[in-house]
């Protein structure tokens, strides 16, 4: 009997657990350890953040589903990994701390034969003084954050309805933050809600980003086919902001947030400020903070994890100049090189380098986006890890028949620009591959035949449909496995 432990129940972890349980016989055990009682469909948090969806429309409880599937669910956070066990006889285990009300604070060891680390990111608000909920800005990174964001936004809208002008600043809250796409969707939806209420004359909206050019989105930008023409995502992004009367500040790294005031440094080395009444800024991401120990209790965290807390996998981490970066540097199987029975799909793995070109200000501050690994790529990675484990467990051979390099993987996304069945809007965009391959596609780095974008009402319908489709899949409704990641 094999015992597979999955840490995390986000897109990567939940997908991995679902396929493991579906394809492995009941003789094998699947355990999921996650600190939240809920699965959440994170891409729809932006709609919670503008009051167009409720919390319960983007989440559901995990325990009933996992019970139905035959998965052992532990509502707890993973604290440390012991890949050699402890002492001479014990096998590998994970130390966890329960977060459920019934067992809160209780520690436990969970033994494993195979470990899937899909813990995702830690929202590193503390890396930017004054950033985040409970301080001076809001967030849409989780359903509770998004609900709080809507409360704050609603108050700003109420002030505008009374004739009071409001300043909105939305974007990235750390010099190397990623998830520009989520912030970009949110600013467009905020602008839509303001326009729907006919309050544009009282709003000053600013996009604040660490991107060198708009439309970088942490993937170095792209050239897309649109309406028969080839254009850049920079033009794509600038046109969207311009059409919505949104100003922008680019090449900016936020260094501190005070009440009503954001401090940032530009690549030119200028230290500037911008005032706000409402601000949603995406934080930097870090690893979950797991520690690792050998059988004698020695700390081996640096063997398993990069300094940022993300897990090292089958990537090329050798230092090299930007000009030598290749798509082949990126991992394919997400297996730990230190321990072959440990994997890290989704945001939990450490990228070999950024995708966007690293930039440093004249004063030495790194200002550029970290590489995105959310959504569709995370789901694909989780499935590939699960399929390889299933093959190994059932055949006894480690063959890696399934691979999912971001250098050979495409991604589709829909950028919401406003919620409404008749007046909503969104831009649909596909990119292939996610990591540019300049050897295979020397002109644009990507296949122009599979990298394209279009905007309009139909895009909103697609995003709305996909919200329910992916929740259908996540809830394990009939034929869920036939739906794409």
For each residue, the residues with C-beta under 8 A, 3 or more apart:
1: 27 28 29
2: 24 28 29 113 114 393
3: 28 29 31 111 112 113 114
4: 20 24 28 29 30 31 112 113 114 115 116 389 393
5: 31 32 33 94 110 112 114 115 116
6: 9 13 16 17 20 30 31 32 33 116 118
7: 13 33 34 78 94 115 116 117 118 119
8: 12 13 32 33 34 117 118 119 120 288 346 348
9: 6 13 14 17 32 34 36 39 62 118
10: 13 14 39 40 42 118 120 346 347 378
11: 14 15 42 346 374 375 378 379 382
12: 8 15 16 118 120 345 346 347 348 378 379 381 382
13: 6 7 8 9 10 16 17 32 34 116 118 119 120 345 346 382
14: 9 10 11 17 18 32 39 382 474
15: 11 12 18 19 378 379 382 383 386 485
16: 6 12 13 19 20 116 118 345 382 383 385 386
17: 6 9 13 14 20 21 30 32 66 71 116 386
18: 14 15 21 22 69 386 476 480 481
19: 15 16 22 23 382 383 386 387 390 481
20: 4 6 16 17 23 24 30 386 389 390
21: 17 18 24 30 69 70 71
22: 18 19 69 481
23: 19 20 386 387 390
24: 2 4 20 21 27 28 30 390 393 394
25: 28
26: 70
27: 1 24
28: 1 2 3 4 24 25 393
29: 1 2 3 4 72
30: 4 6 17 20 21 24 70 71 72
31: 3 4 5 6 71 72 73 74 110 112
32: 5 6 8 9 13 14 17 62 66 71 72 73 74
33: 5 6 7 8 74 76 77 78 94 96 110
34: 7 8 9 13 62 73 74 75 76
35: 75 76 77 99
36: 9 40 62 75 99
37: 61 62 63 75 100
38: 59 60 61 62 143
39: 9 10 14 59 60 62 65 474
40: 10 36 45 58 59 142 143
41: 44 58 59 467 470 471 474
42: 10 11 45 58 141 142 374 375
43: 46 182 375 467
44: 41 47 48 53 57 58 467
45: 40 42 48 49 58 140 141 142 143 145 146 182
46: 43 49 50 140 146 182 185 186 189 416
47: 44 50 52 53 58 189 416 419
48: 44 45 51 52 53 54 55 57 58 140 143 146 147 149 150
49: 45 46 138 140 146 147 149 150 153 186 189 280
50: 46 47 150 153 186 189 190 192 193 419
51: 48 150 153 154 193
52: 47 48 189 419
53: 44 47 48 57 58
54: 48 57 58
55: 48 58 59 143 144 146 147
56: 59
57: 44 48 53 54
58: 40 41 42 44 45 47 48 53 54 55 143 146 467 471
59: 38 39 40 41 55 56 143
60: 38 39 65 471 474 475
61: 37 38 64 65
62: 9 32 34 36 37 38 39 65 66 73 75
63: 37 66 67 73 75
64: 61 67 68
65: 39 60 61 62 68 69 475 476
66: 17 32 62 63 69 70 71 72 73
67: 63 64 70 71 73
68: 64 65 476
69: 18 21 22 65 66 476
70: 21 26 30 66 67
71: 17 21 30 31 32 66 67
72: 29 30 31 32 66
73: 31 32 34 62 63 66 67
74: 31 32 33 34 96 98 108 110
75: 34 35 36 37 62 63 98 99 100 103
76: 33 34 35 96 97 98 99 100 103 108
77: 33 35 96 97 99 288
78: 7 33 81 94 95 96 117 119 288 290
79: 94 95 96 97 107 290 291
80: 94 95 290 291 292 293
81: 78 92 94 95 115 117 290 291 292 293 304 342
82: 85 86 92 93 94 95 292 293 294 295
83: 92 115 292 294 304 338 339 341 342
84: 92 294 295
85: 82 89 90 91 92 93 295
86: 82 90 93 293 295 297
87: 90 295
88: 295
89: 85
90: 85 86 87 93 295
91: 85 111 113
92: 81 82 83 84 85 111 112 113 115 339 341
93: 82 85 86 90 109 110 111 112
94: 5 7 33 78 79 80 81 82 109 110 112 115
95: 78 79 80 81 82 107 108 109 110
96: 33 74 76 77 78 79 107 108 109 110
97: 76 77 79 105 106 107 108
98: 74 75 76 102 103 104 105 106 107 108
99: 35 36 75 76 77 104
100: 37 75 76 103 104
101: 104
102: 98
103: 75 76 98 100 106
104: 98 99 100 101
105: 97 98
106: 97 98 103
107: 79 95 96 97 98
108: 74 76 95 96 97 98
109: 93 94 95 96
110: 5 31 33 74 93 94 95 96
111: 3 91 92 93
112: 3 4 5 31 92 93 94 115 341
113: 2 3 4 91 92 341
114: 2 3 4 5 341 342 343 389 392 393
115: 4 5 7 81 83 92 94 112 341 342 343
116: 4 5 6 7 13 16 17 343 344 345 382 385 386 389
117: 7 8 78 81 290 311 342 343 344 348
118: 6 7 8 9 10 12 13 16 344 345 346 348 382
119: 7 8 13 78 287 288 290 348
120: 8 10 12 13 288 346 347 348
121: 124 285 286 287 288 347 348
122: 285 286 287 288 289 309
123: 132 139 141 142 283 285
124: 121 127 174 283 284 285 286
125: 128 131 132 133 135 139 173 283
126: 129 131
127: 124 131 174 283 284 286
128: 125 131 132 173 174 254 255 256 257 281 283 284
129: 126 255 256 257
130: 135 136 137 256 257 258
131: 125 126 127 128 135 136 137 173 174 254 257 281 283
132: 123 125 128 135 136 137 139 173 283
133: 125 137 138 139 145 148
134:
135: 125 130 131 132 257
136: 130 131 132 257 258 259 260 279
137: 130 131 132 133 173 257 279 280 281
138: 49 133 145 148 149 152 153 278 279 280
139: 123 125 132 133 142 145 146 148 149 280 281 282 283
140: 45 46 48 49 145 146 149 182 186 280
141: 42 45 123 145 146 179 182 282 283
142: 40 42 45 123 139 145 146
143: 38 40 45 48 55 58 59 146 147
144: 55 147 148
145: 45 133 138 139 140 141 142 148 149
146: 45 46 48 49 55 58 139 140 141 142 143 149 150
147: 48 49 55 143 144 150 151
148: 133 138 139 144 145 151 152
149: 48 49 138 139 140 145 146 152 153 280
150: 48 49 50 51 146 147 153 154
151: 147 148 154 155
152: 138 148 149 155 156 278
153: 49 50 51 138 149 150 156 157 190 193 278
154: 51 150 151 157 158
155: 151 152 158 159
156: 152 153 159 160 166 168 277 278
157: 153 154 160 161 193 194 197 199
158: 154 155 161 162
159: 155 156 162 164 166 277
160: 156 157 163 164 165 166 194 197 199 202 203
161: 157 158 197 199
162: 158 159
163: 160 202
164: 159 160 202
165: 160 202 203 204
166: 156 159 160 202 203 204 277 278
167: 204 206 275 276 277 278
168: 156 187 190 203 204 205 206 276 277 278 279
169: 206 208 262 274 276 278 279 281
170: 183 186 187 190 205 206 207 208 279 280 281
171: 180 183 187 206 207 208 209 249 281 282
172: 177 178 179 180 183 208 209 210 211 254 281 282 369
173: 125 128 131 132 137 177 254 257 281 282 283 284
174: 124 127 128 131 177 210 253 254 282 283 284
175: 210 253 254 255 265 284 365 366 367 368
176: 210 253 284 366 367 368 369 370
177: 172 173 174 180 210 281 282 283 284 285 369 370
178: 172 218 282 285 369 370 371 372
179: 141 172 182 183 218 282 285 372 374
180: 171 172 177 183 184 209 211 216 217 218 282 369 372
181: 184 185 217 372 413 415
182: 43 45 46 140 141 179 185 186 282
183: 170 171 172 179 180 186 187 209 280 281 282
184: 180 181 187 188 207 217 237 240 415
185: 46 181 182 188 189 415 416 417
186: 46 49 50 140 170 182 183 189 190 280
187: 168 170 171 183 184 190 191 205 207 241 246 280
188: 184 185 191 192 240 244 246 415 416 417 418
189: 46 47 49 50 52 185 186 192 193 416 417 418 419
190: 50 153 168 170 186 187 193 194 205 280
191: 187 188 194 195 203 205 244 245 246 418
192: 50 188 189 195 196 244 417 418 419 420 424 425
193: 50 51 153 157 189 190 196 197 418
194: 157 160 190 191 197 199 200 203 205
195: 191 192 198 199 200 244
196: 192 193 418 420 423
197: 157 160 161 193 194
198: 195
199: 157 160 161 194 195 202 203
200: 194 195 203 245
201:
202: 160 163 164 165 166 199
203: 160 165 166 168 191 194 199 200
204: 165 166 167 168 247
205: 168 170 187 190 191 194 244 245 246 247
206: 167 168 169 170 171 246 247 248 249 274
207: 170 171 184 187 214 241 246 247 248 249
208: 169 170 171 172 248 249 252 254 262 264 274 281
209: 171 172 180 183 214 248 249 250 252
210: 172 174 175 176 177 250 251 252 253 254 367 368 369
211: 172 180 214 215 216 217 218 250 251 356 368 369
212: 216 250 251 267 356 357 359 368
213: 216 221 234 250
214: 207 209 211 233 234 237 238 241 248 250
215: 211 221 222 232 233 234 235 236 237 238
216: 180 211 212 213 219 220 221 233 234 356 369
217: 180 181 184 211 221 233 369 372
218: 178 179 180 211 354 355 356 369 370 371 372
219: 216 222 355 356 371 372 431 434 435 436
220: 216 355 356 357 436 445
221: 213 215 216 217 232 233 234 356
222: 215 219 232 233 431 444 445 446 451
223: 230 231 232 233 444 446 448 451
224: 230 231 232 233 236 429 431 448 451 452 453
225: 228 229 230 448 449 451 452 453
226: 229 230 231 236 452 453 454
227: 454
228: 225
229: 225 226
230: 223 224 225 226 448
231: 223 224 226 235 236
232: 215 221 222 223 224 235 236
233: 214 215 216 217 221 222 223 224 236 237 429 453
234: 213 214 215 216 221 237 238
235: 215 231 232 238 239
236: 215 224 226 231 232 233 239 240 427 429 453
237: 184 214 215 233 234 240 241
238: 214 215 234 235 241 242 248
239: 235 236 242 243
240: 184 188 236 237 243 244 415 417 427 455
241: 187 207 214 237 238 244 246 247 248
242: 238 239 245 246
243: 239 240
244: 188 191 192 195 205 240 241 417
245: 191 200 205 242
246: 187 188 191 205 206 207 241 242
247: 204 205 206 207 241
248: 206 207 208 209 214 238 241
249: 171 206 207 208 209 252 264 274
250: 209 210 211 212 213 214
251: 210 211 212 266 267 268 359 367
252: 208 209 210 249 264 265 266 272 367
253: 174 175 176 210 264 265 266 361 365 366 367
254: 128 131 172 173 174 175 208 210 257 262 263 264 281
255: 128 129 175 263 264 265 271 365
256: 128 129 130 262 263
257: 128 129 130 131 135 136 137 173 254 261 262 263 279 281
258: 130 136 261 262 263
259: 136
260: 136 275 276 277
261: 257 258 273 274 275 276
262: 169 208 254 256 257 258 273 274 275 276 279 281
263: 254 255 256 257 258 271 272 273
264: 208 249 252 253 254 255 271 272 273 274
265: 175 252 253 255 269 270 271 272 361 363 365 367
266: 251 252 253 269 270 272 361 367
267: 212 251 359 360 361 362 367
268: 251 361 362
269: 265 266 361 362 363
270: 265 266
271: 255 263 264 265
272: 252 263 264 265 266
273: 261 262 263 264
274: 169 206 208 249 261 262 264
275: 167 260 261 262
276: 167 168 169 260 261 262 279
277: 156 159 166 167 168 260
278: 138 152 153 156 166 167 168 169
279: 136 137 138 168 169 170 257 262 276
280: 49 137 138 139 140 149 170 183 186 187 190
281: 128 131 137 139 169 170 171 172 173 177 183 208 254 257 262
282: 139 141 171 172 173 174 177 178 179 180 182 183
283: 123 124 125 127 128 131 132 139 141 173 174 177
284: 124 127 128 173 174 175 176 177 370
285: 121 122 123 124 177 178 179 347 370
286: 121 122 124 127 289 308 309 310
287: 119 121 122 290 305 306 308 309 310 311 348 350
288: 8 77 78 119 120 121 122 309 348
289: 122 286 309
290: 78 79 80 81 117 119 287 301 305 309
291: 79 80 81 299 301
292: 80 81 82 83 299 300 301 303 304 305
293: 80 81 82 86 297 298 299 300
294: 82 83 84 297 298 300
295: 82 84 85 86 87 88 90
296:
297: 86 293 294
298: 293 294
299: 291 292 293 302
300: 292 293 294 303 304 338
301: 290 291 292 304 305
302: 299 305 307
303: 292 300 312 338
304: 81 83 292 300 301 311 312 336 338 339 342
305: 287 290 292 301 302 309 310 311 312 350
306: 287 309 310 311 312 317 350
307: 302
308: 286 287 350
309: 122 286 287 288 289 290 305 306
310: 286 287 305 306 344 347 348 349 350 351
311: 117 287 304 305 306 336 342 344 348 349 350
312: 303 304 305 306 315 317 336 337 338 349 350
313: 331 333 334 335 336 337 343 344 349 350
314: 331 332 333 334 335 337
315: 312 329 330 331 349 350 351 352
316: 326 328 329 352
317: 306 312 350 352
318:
319:
320: 324 325 353
321: 324 325
322: 325 353 357 358
323:
324: 320 321
325: 320 321 322 329 353
326: 316 329 407 437 438 439
327: 330 405 406 407 408 433 435 436 437 438 439 440
328: 316 405 407
329: 315 316 325 326 352 353 407
330: 315 327 351 352 405 406 407 435
331: 313 314 315 334 349 352 405
332: 314 400 403 404 405
333: 313 314 343 384 385 388 400 403
334: 313 314 331 343 344 345 349 381 384 385 404
335: 313 314 340 342 343 400
336: 304 311 312 313 339 340 342 343 344
337: 312 313 314
338: 83 300 303 304 312 342
339: 83 92 304 336 342
340: 335 336 398
341: 83 92 112 113 114 115
342: 81 83 114 115 117 304 311 335 336 338 339
343: 114 115 116 117 313 333 334 335 336 385 389
344: 116 117 118 310 311 313 334 336 348 349 350
345: 12 13 16 116 118 334 348 349 378 381 382 384 385
346: 8 10 11 12 13 118 120 349 373 374 377 378 381 382
347: 10 12 120 121 285 310 373 374 378
348: 8 12 117 118 119 120 121 287 288 310 311 344 345
349: 310 311 312 313 315 331 334 344 345 346 373 381
350: 287 305 306 308 310 311 312 313 315 317 344
351: 310 315 330 354 355 370 371 373
352: 315 316 317 329 330 331
353: 320 322 325 329 371
354: 218 351 357 358 368 369 370 371
355: 218 219 220 351 371 434 435 436
356: 211 212 216 218 219 220 221 368 369 371
357: 212 220 322 354 368
358: 322 354 366 368
359: 212 251 267 366 367 368
360: 267 364 365 366 367
361: 253 265 266 267 268 269 364 365 366 367
362: 267 268 269
363: 265 269
364: 360 361
365: 175 253 255 265 360 361
366: 175 176 253 358 359 360 361
367: 175 176 210 251 252 253 265 266 267 359 360 361
368: 175 176 210 211 212 354 356 357 358 359
369: 172 176 177 178 180 210 211 216 217 218 354 356 372
370: 176 177 178 218 284 285 351 354
371: 178 218 219 351 353 354 355 356 435
372: 178 179 180 181 217 218 219 369 377
373: 346 347 349 351 377 378 381 406
374: 11 42 179 346 347 377 378
375: 11 42 43 378 379 411 413
376: 379 380 411 412 413 485
377: 346 372 373 374 380 381 404 406 409 411 434
378: 10 11 12 15 345 346 347 373 374 375 381 382
379: 11 12 15 375 376 382 383 485
380: 376 377 383 384 404 409 485
381: 12 334 345 346 349 373 377 378 384 385 404
382: 11 12 13 14 15 16 19 116 118 345 346 378 379 385 386 485
383: 15 16 19 379 380 386 387 402 404 485
384: 333 334 345 380 381 387 388 402 403 404
385: 16 116 333 334 343 345 381 382 388 389
386: 15 16 17 18 19 20 23 116 382 383 389 390
387: 19 23 383 384 390 391 401 402
388: 333 384 385 391 392 398 399 400 401 402
389: 4 20 114 116 343 385 386 392 393
390: 19 20 23 24 386 387 393 394
391: 387 388 394 395 397 399 401 402
392: 114 388 389 395 396 397 398 399
393: 2 4 24 28 114 389 390
394: 24 390 391
395: 391 392 399
396: 392
397: 391 392
398: 340 388 392
399: 388 391 392 395
400: 332 333 335 388 403
401: 387 388 391
402: 383 384 387 388 391
403: 332 333 384 400 408
404: 332 334 377 380 381 383 384 409
405: 327 328 330 331 332 408 409 433 435
406: 327 330 373 377 409 433 434 435
407: 326 327 328 329 330 433 434 435 437
408: 327 403 405 433 437
409: 377 380 404 405 406 432 433 434
410: 430 431 432 433 434 450
411: 375 376 377 430 431 432 434
412: 376 428 429 430 431
413: 181 375 376 428 429 430 431
414: 426 427 428 429 459 462 463 466
415: 181 184 185 188 240 426 427 428 429 459
416: 46 47 185 188 189 419 424 425 426 460 463
417: 185 188 189 192 240 244 424 425 426 427 455 459 460
418: 188 189 191 192 193 196 423 424 425 426 460
419: 47 50 52 189 192 416 424 460 464
420: 192 196 423 424 460
421: 424 460 461 464
422: 457
423: 196 418 420 457
424: 192 416 417 418 419 420 421 457 460 461 464
425: 192 416 417 418 455 456 457 459 460
426: 414 415 416 417 418 455 456 459 460 462 463
427: 236 240 414 415 417 453 454 455 459
428: 412 413 414 415 453 454 455 458 459 462
429: 224 233 236 412 413 414 415 452 453
430: 410 411 412 413 450 451 452 453
431: 219 222 224 410 411 412 413 434 446 450 451
432: 409 410 411 446 447 450 451
433: 327 405 406 407 408 409 410 436 437 446 447
434: 219 355 377 406 407 409 410 411 431
435: 219 327 330 355 371 405 406 407
436: 219 220 327 355 433 441 444 445 446
437: 326 327 407 408 433 440 441 445 446
438: 326 327 441 442 445
439: 326 327 442
440: 327 437
441: 436 437 438 444 445 446 447 448
442: 438 439
443: 448
444: 222 223 436 441 448 451
445: 220 222 436 437 438 441
446: 222 223 431 432 433 436 437 441 450 451
447: 432 433 441 450 451
448: 223 224 225 230 441 443 444 451 452
449: 225
450: 410 430 431 432 446 447
451: 222 223 224 225 430 431 432 444 446 447 448
452: 224 225 226 429 430 448
453: 224 225 226 233 236 427 428 429 430
454: 226 227 427 428 459
455: 240 417 425 426 427 428 459
456: 425 426 459
457: 422 423 424 425 460 461
458: 428 461 462
459: 414 415 417 425 426 427 428 454 455 456 462 463
460: 416 417 418 419 420 421 424 425 426 457 463 464
461: 421 424 457 458 464 465
462: 414 426 428 458 459 465 466
463: 414 416 426 459 460 466 467
464: 419 421 424 460 461 467 468
465: 461 462 468 469
466: 414 462 463 469 470
467: 41 43 44 58 463 464 470 471
468: 464 465 471 472
469: 465 466 472 473 483
470: 41 466 467 473 474 483
471: 41 58 60 467 468 474 475
472: 468 469 475 477 480 483
473: 469 470 476 477 480 483
474: 14 39 41 60 470 471 480
475: 60 65 471 472 480
476: 18 65 68 69 473 480
477: 472 473 480
478:
479: 482 483
480: 18 472 473 474 475 476 477 483
481: 18 19 22
482: 479
483: 469 470 472 473 479 480
484:
485: 15 376 379 380 382 383
